Amino acid sequence: MDSTSKKPDGETCVICEQKKSQGIHLYTSFICTQCEKKIISTETNDPQYKFYIKQLKKINTPKIFQ
């Protein structure tokens, strides 16, 4: 089973807030493949890291998973 999602019409990425057709789902949110790769390769001392943390905080854990 492939863990990435492909939708022809696209979904809005929670990080870059653009419509993309490929990416992953984290709970009920979508992260595009490009942002996923950037997050993984960003060092914690990089200024961009704080932006990714801020965007990721938008993701709410559904009650069923708590």
Backbone as numpy.savetxt, mean C-alpha at the origin, in Angstrom:
# Nx Ny Nz CAx CAy CAz Cx Cy Cz
-1.31 -19.72 -5.52 -2.15 -18.55 -5.52 -1.27 -17.30 -5.52
-1.56 -16.36 -6.39 -0.79 -15.13 -6.51 -1.27 -14.13 -5.47
-0.33 -13.51 -4.73 -0.72 -12.57 -3.68 -0.94 -11.16 -4.20
-0.64 -10.92 -5.48 -0.88 -9.59 -6.04 -2.25 -9.54 -6.68
-2.78 -8.36 -6.74 -4.10 -8.14 -7.30 -3.98 -7.42 -8.63
-4.73 -7.88 -9.64 -4.77 -7.20 -10.93 -6.22 -6.90 -11.26
-6.54 -5.63 -11.34 -7.89 -5.23 -11.72 -7.78 -4.30 -12.90
-8.50 -4.58 -13.97 -8.40 -3.76 -15.17 -8.77 -2.30 -14.96
-9.74 -2.02 -14.10 -10.15 -0.64 -13.86 -9.28 0.04 -12.82
-8.53 -0.71 -12.05 -7.61 -0.16 -11.07 -8.26 0.14 -9.73
-7.41 0.31 -8.75 -7.82 0.68 -7.40 -6.94 1.83 -6.95
-7.40 2.59 -5.98 -6.62 3.71 -5.48 -5.65 3.24 -4.41
-4.38 3.52 -4.64 -3.32 3.15 -3.70 -3.38 4.06 -2.48
-3.29 3.47 -1.29 -3.35 4.23 -0.04 -2.08 5.08 0.15
-1.00 4.76 -0.54 0.25 5.50 -0.39 0.32 6.68 -1.37
0.28 6.40 -2.68 0.43 7.47 -3.68 -0.91 8.09 -4.09
-2.00 7.46 -3.67 -3.36 7.92 -3.94 -3.67 8.04 -5.44
-3.04 7.17 -6.23 -3.31 7.11 -7.67 -3.96 5.78 -7.99
-4.72 5.76 -9.09 -5.34 4.51 -9.52 -4.29 3.65 -10.20
-4.15 2.42 -9.72 -3.19 1.48 -10.28 -3.89 0.13 -10.45
-3.38 -0.66 -11.36 -4.03 -1.95 -11.63 -3.33 -3.12 -10.95
-2.10 -2.94 -10.47 -1.40 -4.04 -9.81 -0.95 -3.62 -8.42
-1.07 -4.56 -7.48 -0.63 -4.29 -6.12 -1.12 -5.35 -5.15
-1.04 -5.02 -3.89 -1.44 -5.96 -2.84 -2.51 -5.32 -1.97
-3.24 -6.18 -1.27 -4.24 -5.71 -0.32 -3.72 -5.95 1.09
-3.81 -4.93 1.92 -3.46 -5.03 3.32 -4.73 -4.70 4.08
-5.33 -5.73 4.65 -6.66 -5.63 5.23 -7.64 -5.14 4.15
-8.18 -3.96 4.29 -9.15 -3.49 3.30 -8.55 -2.42 2.39
-7.24 -2.18 2.48 -6.59 -1.15 1.69 -5.73 -1.77 0.59
-5.45 -0.96 -0.44 -4.67 -1.39 -1.60 -3.37 -0.61 -1.65
-2.25 -1.31 -1.87 -0.94 -0.68 -2.05 -0.42 -1.14 -3.41
-0.13 -0.17 -4.29 0.34 -0.53 -5.63 1.75 -1.14 -5.57
2.09 -1.86 -6.61 3.37 -2.55 -6.67 4.55 -1.58 -6.57
4.44 -0.43 -7.21 5.53 0.55 -7.17 5.77 1.06 -5.75
4.69 1.40 -5.05 4.83 1.87 -3.67 5.34 0.76 -2.75
4.88 -0.44 -2.96 5.33 -1.57 -2.15 6.85 -1.70 -2.27
7.37 -1.63 -3.49 8.82 -1.74 -3.71 9.58 -0.58 -3.07
9.01 0.63 -3.16 9.66 1.80 -2.56 9.70 1.68 -1.04
8.60 1.22 -0.44 8.54 1.07 1.01 9.59 0.07 1.48
9.68 -1.05 0.79 10.62 -2.11 1.17 12.07 -1.64 1.09
12.38 -0.81 0.09 13.77 -0.41 -0.12 14.16 0.89 0.60
13.22 1.55 1.26 13.51 2.81 1.94 14.13 2.57 3.31
15.23 3.26 3.57 15.89 3.17 4.88 15.12 4.01 5.89
15.19 3.66 7.14 14.44 4.37 8.19 14.94 5.80 8.41
16.16 6.11 7.99 16.68 7.47 8.15 16.38 8.34 6.93
15.73 7.78 5.92 15.34 8.52 4.72 14.12 9.39 5.04
14.11 10.67 4.63 12.94 11.53 4.90 11.63 10.97 4.33
11.71 10.22 3.25 10.52 9.63 2.62 9.87 8.59 3.53
10.66 7.99 4.42 10.16 6.96 5.33 9.00 7.49 6.19
9.13 8.70 6.69 8.07 9.30 7.52 6.77 9.46 6.73
6.89 9.80 5.45 5.71 9.91 4.59 5.01 8.56 4.47
5.78 7.50 4.24 5.19 6.16 4.12 4.49 5.76 5.42
5.08 6.05 6.55 4.47 5.73 7.84 3.15 6.47 7.99
3.15 7.76 7.64 1.93 8.57 7.73 0.82 7.98 6.85
1.16 7.59 5.64 0.17 7.03 4.73 -0.31 5.66 5.22
0.59 4.85 5.73 0.21 3.52 6.23 -0.70 3.60 7.45
-0.60 4.68 8.22 -1.47 4.84 9.39 -2.92 5.04 8.99
-3.18 5.32 7.72 -4.55 5.45 7.24 -5.26 4.10 7.18
-4.48 3.04 7.19 -5.05 1.70 7.10 -5.63 1.32 8.45
-6.89 0.98 8.46 -7.56 0.55 9.68 -7.68 -0.96 9.70
-7.38 -1.55 10.83 -7.54 -2.97 10.99 -9.01 -3.28 11.20
-9.57 -4.13 10.34 -10.97 -4.50 10.54 -11.18 -5.17 11.90
-12.31 -4.96 12.51 -12.61 -5.50 13.84 -12.45 -7.00 13.90
-12.75 -7.70 12.82 -12.69 -9.16 12.83 -11.26 -9.67 13.05
-10.24 -8.86 12.70 -8.86 -9.28 12.86 -8.28 -8.91 14.22
-8.99 -8.12 15.00 -8.45 -7.69 16.30 -8.70 -8.70 17.37
